[in-house]
């Protein structure tokens, strides 16, 4: 007869196996979505897969409460369950995923504050790469005297039901891009081989072949973006630099759908392509968001142990909705919702929570930061600057409290730190500032194409990444374009109306007047002229109403993680 601990352990292991099986089943739909141009189906799959984890945890916790009854919170029992579970999963692929799932259940059941090592697997001890002893399955193509034949073999091995559109021209395009890049970087040596991860990576409307290209004394990432159309397949872009590949695997993109037997193996391979990208972000962008959160927590705790600087207010203007702080030596920012929002803010705390939840499930289009939600985090009070502690107790007392030598945060968001756009424009060179102004306009466009209106377009609500990309990170007034009514400012009937400090005409809650946007943007005269010249249509109601019409018609407006100038083969084939 099995003991309660054995039944508990088996139930959790089986629950994870069921979750993981469903995760992979959804992931395996991606090739068919791509081949049949079913982009709406791909978007539904993305949301369904994101929601799987919490549903699986909730279902398992509920079942455990029923089975265990009065002893559901018996810590002695759970110590035994933990020990049996650790033995049970020894040697399974990506065992840390399973341990993270166990800890999610334990923490939710007990409402754990900080960590409880006797009844959970402590995140700081879960290195998801420590036990990776094997390599991800790859295909290798050797240059036997002709790069064109190598590329032809590589593309020919891709098994799609859709036909190629001008296969020979596509091969020529890839060869020319590789040649141009190697010459441009001074690498005149010949390519010896190309190695690619065997499963194809899918993200919304694109498929990606991910690998590396090597020669005698060099190695470069190689990512091929594939587009499918009614006329067939072609390679949309060839990426061979770390920066370009890093953007594709960035923290502002939707998660990839790629069916991997062992995710850790793929992360080890990807780290060789983008060594500066945190492991936590690689797990997250591969769709393992919970493991990404666990790894981010581990990264933060490890950094705290080997650093001495204090948490301080994040750079930039203080927000009315969030208290934001950072550790100067760490490239993340911590965000807490204030207890009260002063005028003119009218949103409620639940509204803010709902906005962040919406963004988590939405296509971030490379323009929305992936904010990870954490609960009941414990951090040492001594590491906080006194003025920050004062504000936390004054403004977030419902969320933050003391416990011994620590501060306990009941709820927070953690996201990658960026330079606020308003500060960036003050300090950047004229050329870099001009590029940021243009990318700010493009960010507004990209968000609109995915049915997102930022709401508050002030420069302080946008940040600039190390790649110079402008990203939106203040979500409290974010909404969907289709929920807004975009209007032209009515013509004044007399001079007195023009001089009024407030609108002399009726303005509904969802009314938006695009021509007034420019009045709130702290650009220099040169920057303002540049923005209006290139992005002036954003300041018209016609632009936004046109977006609404396209969304209503179900039109897919693509926002790609690579630069438009790379898209050449589309017009030549």
C-alpha positions in Angstrom: 0.0 0.0 0.0 1.4 3.4 -1.0 2.0 6.1 1.6 0.5 9.6 1.3 4.0 10.9 0.4 4.4 8.4 -2.4 0.9 9.2 -3.8 1.7 12.9 -3.6 5.0 12.6 -5.3 3.6 10.5 -8.1 0.7 12.8 -8.6 3.0 15.9 -9.0 5.3 14.0 -11.4 2.3 12.8 -13.5 0.9 16.4 -13.5 4.1 17.8 -14.8 4.3 15.1 -17.5 0.8 15.9 -18.6 1.6 19.6 -18.7 4.8 19.1 -20.6 3.0 16.8 -23.0 0.3 19.4 -23.7 3.0 22.1 -24.0 4.8 20.1 -26.7 1.6 19.1 -28.4 0.7 22.8 -28.9 4.3 23.5 -30.0 4.1 20.8 -32.6 1.2 22.6 -34.3 3.6 25.4 -35.4 4.8 23.7 -38.6 1.3 23.2 -39.9 0.3 26.8 -38.9 3.3 28.0 -40.9 2.7 25.8 -43.9 -1.0 26.7 -44.2 -0.5 30.5 -43.5 -2.7 30.1 -40.4 -1.4 33.1 -38.5 -4.5 33.5 -36.4 -4.2 29.9 -35.3 -0.6 30.5 -34.4 -1.5 33.4 -32.2 -4.2 31.4 -30.4 -1.6 28.6 -29.8 0.8 31.1 -28.3 -1.8 32.3 -25.8 -3.0 28.8 -25.0 0.5 27.6 -24.3 1.3 30.6 -22.1 -1.8 29.9 -19.9 -1.0 26.2 -19.6 1.4 26.4 -16.6 -0.8 28.2 -14.2 -3.7 26.0 -15.1 -1.6 22.9 -14.4 -0.4 24.2 -11.1 -3.9 25.3 -10.0 -5.4 21.9 -11.0 -2.7 20.0 -9.1 -2.9 22.1 -6.0 -6.7 21.6 -5.9 -6.3 17.8 -6.4 -3.7 17.6 -3.6 -6.0 19.4 -1.2 -8.7 16.9 -1.9 -6.5 13.9 -1.6 -4.6 15.0 1.5 -7.4 16.7 3.4 -6.4 17.8 6.9 -2.7 17.0 6.3 -2.3 19.1 3.1 -0.2 21.6 5.1 1.7 19.1 7.2 5.3 20.2 6.7 6.7 16.9 7.9 4.7 15.1 5.2 6.0 17.6 2.5 9.6 17.1 3.6 9.1 13.4 2.8 7.3 14.2 -0.5 10.2 16.4 -1.5 12.7 13.7 -0.8 10.7 11.0 -2.7 10.1 13.4 -5.6 13.9 14.2 -6.0 14.7 10.5 -6.2 11.8 9.8 -8.6 12.9 12.4 -11.2 16.6 11.7 -11.0 18.0 11.4 -14.5 14.9 12.7 -16.4 15.5 15.3 -19.1 15.5 18.9 -17.9 14.9 17.7 -14.3 15.1 21.4 -13.0 11.9 22.1 -14.9 10.2 19.4 -12.9 11.6 20.7 -9.6 10.4 24.2 -10.5 6.9 22.8 -11.0 7.1 21.1 -7.6 8.2 24.3 -6.0 5.3 26.3 -7.7 2.9 23.8 -6.2 4.5 23.9 -2.7 4.7 27.7 -2.7 1.1 28.2 -3.8 -0.2 25.6 -1.3 1.7 27.1 1.7 1.9 30.8 0.6 5.6 30.6 1.1 7.4 33.9 1.9 11.0 33.9 0.7 12.2 30.3 0.5 11.4 27.1 2.4 14.1 24.7 1.5 12.7 21.8 3.5 9.5 21.7 1.3 10.6 23.1 -2.0 13.6 23.1 -4.3 15.5 26.4 -3.8 15.9 28.3 -7.0 19.4 29.3 -6.1 20.4 25.6 -6.2 18.6 24.8 -9.5 21.2 25.4 -12.2 19.3 24.2 -15.3 22.6 23.8 -17.3 24.7 22.0 -14.6 23.7 18.5 -15.7 23.6 19.0 -19.4 25.9 16.3 -20.6 24.6 15.9 -24.2 24.4 18.2 -27.2 21.3 19.4 -29.0 20.5 17.5 -32.1 22.0 19.3 -35.1 22.6 18.8 -38.8 26.1 19.6 -40.2 26.8 20.7 -43.8 30.4 20.6 -45.0 31.8 22.9 -47.7 33.2 20.6 -50.3 34.3 23.3 -52.6 31.0 25.2 -53.2 29.2 27.3 -50.7 26.2 27.3 -53.0 26.0 23.5 -52.9 26.3 23.6 -49.1 23.4 26.1 -48.8 21.4 24.1 -51.4 21.8 20.9 -49.2 20.8 22.8 -46.1 17.7 24.3 -47.6 16.8 21.1 -49.4 16.8 19.2 -46.1 14.0 21.4 -44.7 10.8 19.5 -44.8 7.9 21.7 -45.5 4.7 20.9 -47.3 4.8 24.3 -49.0 7.0 24.5 -52.1 10.0 26.9 -52.5 9.5 30.0 -54.5 12.4 30.2 -56.9 14.7 27.9 -55.0 17.8 28.8 -57.0 17.4 32.5 -56.4 16.9 31.9 -52.7 20.2 29.9 -52.6 22.0 32.7 -54.4 20.6 35.2 -51.9 21.8 33.3 -48.9 25.3 32.7 -50.5 25.6 36.4 -51.4 24.6 37.5 -47.9 27.1 35.2 -46.2 29.9 36.4 -48.6 29.1 40.0 -48.1 29.1 39.7 -44.3 32.4 37.8 -44.2 34.1 40.3 -46.5 32.6 43.2 -44.5 34.1 41.8 -41.2 37.5 41.1 -42.8 37.0 37.4 -42.8 38.3 36.3 -46.2 38.8 32.7 -45.2 36.4 30.2 -46.7 33.5 28.7 -44.9 34.2 25.2 -43.8 30.8 24.1 -42.4 27.4 25.1 -41.2 25.8 23.5 -38.2 22.1 24.1 -37.5 19.7 22.9 -34.7 17.5 20.3 -36.4 14.1 21.5 -35.2 13.0 24.7 -36.9 12.0 27.6 -34.7 8.6 29.3 -35.3 7.5 32.7 -34.2 4.1 34.1 -35.3 4.5 34.3 -39.2 8.1 33.3 -39.6 10.2 30.1 -39.4 13.8 30.3 -38.4 16.8 28.0 -39.1 19.2 28.6 -36.2 22.8 27.6 -36.2 26.4 28.7 -36.8 28.9 29.0 -39.6 32.5 28.2 -39.0 35.9 28.4 -40.8 39.4 27.6 -39.9 39.8 30.6 -37.5 36.3 32.0 -37.1 32.8 31.3 -36.1 29.6 33.3 -36.6 26.0 32.8 -35.8 23.7 32.0 -38.7 20.0 32.5 -38.6 17.8 32.2 -41.7 14.3 33.8 -41.5 11.8 32.0 -43.7 8.6 33.4 -45.0 5.7 31.5 -46.5 3.3 33.0 -49.0 0.6 31.8 -51.4 3.4 31.6 -54.0 5.7 29.6 -51.8 8.7 29.8 -49.4 11.7 32.0 -49.5 14.4 33.2 -47.2 13.4 36.6 -45.9 16.6 37.5 -44.1 20.1 36.1 -43.3 21.5 37.1 -39.9 25.2 36.5 -39.1 26.0 39.0 -36.3 25.6 38.5 -32.6 23.6 41.7 -32.3 21.1 40.7 -34.9 20.6 37.3 -33.5 20.3 38.7 -30.0 17.4 40.9 -31.1 15.6 37.8 -32.7 16.0 36.1 -29.3 15.2 39.3 -27.4 13.2 40.0 -24.2 10.7 42.0 -26.2 9.7 39.2 -28.6 7.0 36.6 -28.5 8.1 33.1 -27.4 9.4 30.7 -30.0 7.6 27.4 -30.7 10.3 24.8 -31.2 9.8 21.2 -30.2 12.9 20.3 -28.1 13.4 17.0 -26.3 15.9 18.7 -23.9 15.6 22.5 -23.7 18.9 22.8 -21.7 20.8 21.4 -24.7 19.4 24.1 -27.0 20.2 26.9 -24.4 23.8 25.7 -24.2 24.1 25.9 -28.0 22.4 29.3 -28.2 24.7 30.7 -25.5 27.6 30.2 -28.0 25.7 32.3 -30.5 24.7 35.1 -28.1 27.0 34.9 -25.1 25.9 38.2 -23.6 22.3 37.1 -23.3 21.3 35.9 -19.8 20.3 32.2 -19.5 17.0 33.3 -18.0 16.0 35.1 -21.1 16.9 32.2 -23.4 14.7 29.8 -21.4 11.9 32.4 -21.5 12.1 33.1 -25.2 12.0 29.3 -25.8 8.6 29.3 -24.1 9.7 28.0 -20.7 8.7 31.2 -19.0 8.5 29.8 -15.5 12.0 28.3 -15.7 13.1 31.7 -17.0 11.7 33.3 -13.9 13.4 30.7 -11.7 16.7 31.3 -13.4 16.3 35.1 -13.2 15.8 34.9 -9.5 18.9 32.7 -9.2 20.9 35.2 -11.2 19.7 38.0 -8.9 20.5 36.1 -5.7 23.9 35.1 -7.0 24.7 38.7 -8.0 23.6 39.9 -4.5 26.0 37.4 -2.9 29.0 38.7 -4.8 28.2 42.5 -4.9 28.0 45.2 -2.3 26.2 48.2 -3.9 22.8 49.2 -2.7 19.3 49.2 -4.3 18.5 52.8 -5.3 15.8 54.6 -7.3 15.9 53.8 -11.0 17.1 56.6 -13.2 14.5 58.9 -14.8 11.4 60.7 -13.6 9.5 59.2 -10.7 6.3 57.5 -11.9 2.9 58.1 -10.5 1.9 54.5 -10.6 5.1 52.5 -9.9 8.0 52.8 -7.6 11.0 51.7 -9.6 14.4 50.7 -8.2 17.5 49.0 -9.3 20.9 47.7 -8.3 23.4 49.8 -10.3 25.6 46.7 -10.9 22.7 44.6 -12.2 20.9 45.3 -15.5 17.3 44.7 -14.2 14.7 47.0 -12.7 12.2 46.2 -9.9 8.8 47.7 -10.1 6.2 48.0 -7.3 2.6 49.3 -7.7 2.0 52.3 -5.4 -0.8 52.1 -2.8 -2.4 55.2 -4.2 -2.2 57.0 -7.5 -2.3 60.8 -7.4 -4.2 62.8 -10.1 -4.3 62.8 -13.0 -4.1 59.0 -12.8 -7.5 57.4 -12.6 -6.6 53.7 -13.0 -7.0 51.2 -10.1 -4.5 48.7 -8.9 -6.4 45.9 -10.6 -6.3 47.8 -13.8 -2.5 47.8 -13.7 -2.4 44.1 -12.9 -4.7 43.4 -15.8 -2.6 45.5 -18.2 0.6 43.5 -17.3 -1.3 40.2 -17.6 -2.5 41.4 -21.1 1.0 42.2 -22.3 2.2 38.8 -21.0 -0.2 37.1 -23.4 0.0 39.5 -26.3 2.4 39.7 -29.2 5.0 42.1 -27.8 6.2 42.9 -31.4 9.7 43.7 -30.2 8.5 46.8 -28.5 7.0 45.7 -25.1 9.4 44.6 -22.4 8.7 41.2 -20.9 7.9 42.0 -17.2 8.1 39.0 -15.0 5.8 38.8 -12.0 7.2 37.7 -8.6 5.5 37.2 -5.3 6.7 37.1 -1.7 10.3 37.9 -2.5 12.7 38.4 0.4 15.6 40.9 0.1 18.1 42.1 2.7 17.1 45.5 4.0 20.8 46.6 4.5 21.2 46.6 0.7 18.6 49.3 0.3 19.4 53.0 0.3 17.7 54.8 3.2 15.7 57.2 0.9 14.4 54.3 -1.1 13.3 52.4 2.1 11.5 55.6 3.2 9.6 55.8 -0.1 8.8 52.1 -0.1 7.2 52.3 3.4 5.4 55.5 2.5 4.1 54.6 -0.9 4.0 50.7 -1.1 3.2 49.8 2.5 0.4 47.4 1.3 3.1 45.4 -0.6 6.3 45.8 1.4 6.9 44.9 5.0 9.8 44.1 7.3 10.6 40.7 8.6 13.8 40.6 10.7 16.7 41.9 8.7 14.8 41.6 5.4 12.2 43.4 3.3 9.4 41.1 2.0 7.8 42.1 -1.2 4.4 40.5 -1.7 4.3 41.5 -5.3 6.7 43.0 -7.8 7.6 43.0 -11.5 11.2 42.5 -12.7 12.3 43.5 -16.1 15.5 44.3 -18.1 16.8 47.8 -17.4 17.0 50.3 -20.2 18.0 54.0 -20.5 14.9 56.1 -20.3 14.4 57.7 -23.7 14.2 61.3 -22.4 17.6 60.8 -20.6 19.1 59.1 -23.6 18.3 62.0 -25.9 20.0 64.5 -23.5 23.2 62.5 -23.4 23.5 60.8 -26.8 25.4 62.1 -29.8 23.3 64.0 -32.4 23.4 60.9 -34.7 22.4 58.4 -32.0 19.7 60.8 -30.8 18.3 61.1 -34.3 18.2 57.4 -34.7 16.4 57.0 -31.4 13.8 59.6 -32.4 13.1 57.7 -35.6 12.9 54.4 -33.7 10.6 55.9 -31.2 8.2 56.7 -34.1 8.7 53.2 -35.4 7.9 51.7 -32.0 4.6 53.5 -31.9 3.9 52.1 -35.4 4.9 48.6 -34.5 2.7 48.6 -31.4 -0.2 49.9 -33.5 0.2 47.1 -36.0 -0.4 44.7 -33.2 -3.4 46.6 -32.0 -1.7 48.3 -29.1 -1.9 52.0 -28.3 0.6 53.0 -25.6 -1.8 55.6 -24.2 0.9 57.7 -22.5 3.5 58.6 -25.2 5.8 60.7 -23.0 9.4 59.9 -23.7 10.0 58.9 -20.1 7.8 55.9 -20.6 10.1 54.4 -23.3 13.6 53.0 -22.9 16.6 52.4 -25.2 18.3 49.0 -25.3 22.0 48.4 -25.8 21.1 47.8 -29.5 19.6 51.3 -29.7 16.1 49.9 -30.0 13.3 51.9 -28.4 11.0 49.9 -26.1 7.8 50.8 -24.2 7.7 49.8 -20.6 4.9 51.8 -18.8 1.7 49.8 -19.2 -0.8 51.6 -16.9 -2.5 53.5 -19.7 -1.9 50.9 -22.5 -5.0 49.8 -24.4 -6.0 48.3 -27.7 -6.2 50.5 -30.8 -9.7 49.1 -31.5 -10.9 50.4 -28.1 -10.1 54.0 -28.9 -12.0 56.6 -30.9 -9.4 58.7 -32.9 -10.7 62.2 -33.6 -9.5 65.3 -35.3 -9.5 68.4 -33.0 -12.6 70.4 -33.9 -12.0 73.9 -35.4 -12.7 76.6 -32.9 -15.7 78.8 -33.7 -14.1 81.9 -32.2 -10.9 83.3 -30.7 -12.1 82.8 -27.1 -12.3 79.0 -27.6 -8.7 79.0 -28.8 -7.5 80.7 -25.6 -9.2 78.3 -23.2 -7.0 76.2 -21.0 -9.3 73.2 -21.3 -11.0 71.6 -24.3 -14.1 73.6 -25.2 -15.6 70.5 -26.9 -16.9 67.3 -25.4 -14.1 64.6 -24.9 -15.2 61.0 -24.0 -13.0 58.7 -22.0 -11.8 56.8 -25.0 -11.3 59.8 -27.3 -7.8 60.3 -28.7 -6.6 63.3 -30.7 -3.4 62.3 -32.5 -2.5 65.8 -33.7 -1.9 66.8 -30.1 0.7 64.1 -29.5 3.6 66.3 -30.6 2.7 68.9 -27.9 3.8 66.5 -25.2 7.1 65.2 -26.7 10.2 66.9 -25.3 12.1 67.0 -28.6 14.5 69.6 -29.6 13.5 71.7 -32.7 15.7 69.5 -34.9 14.3 66.3 -33.4 10.7 67.5 -33.7 11.3 68.4 -37.4 12.8 65.0 -38.1 10.0 63.1 -36.3 7.3 65.0 -38.2 9.0 64.6 -41.5 9.3 60.8 -41.2 6.4 59.9 -38.9 4.0 62.7 -39.4 1.2 60.4 -40.4 1.2 59.1 -36.8 -0.1 62.5 -35.8 -3.3 62.1 -37.9 -6.5 60.3 -37.1 -6.5 58.8 -40.6 -3.5 56.7 -39.7 -5.1 55.2 -36.6 -8.5 54.7 -38.2 -6.7 52.9 -41.0 -5.1 50.6 -38.5 -8.5 49.9 -36.9 -9.9 49.0 -40.3 -7.1 46.6 -41.0 -7.4 44.9 -37.6 -11.2 44.6 -38.0 -10.6 43.0 -41.4 -8.2 40.4 -39.8 -5.2 41.7 -41.7 -1.8 40.6 -40.3 0.5 43.6 -40.1 3.9 42.0 -39.5 6.5 43.4 -37.1 9.8 41.6 -37.8 12.8 41.2 -35.4 15.2 42.1 -38.2 15.9 45.3 -40.2 13.7 46.1 -43.2 16.8 46.6 -45.4 17.6 42.9 -45.2 14.3 42.0 -47.0 15.5 41.8 -50.6 14.6 38.4 -51.9 10.9 39.1 -51.5 10.9 41.6 -54.4 13.5 39.7 -56.5 11.6 36.4 -56.6 
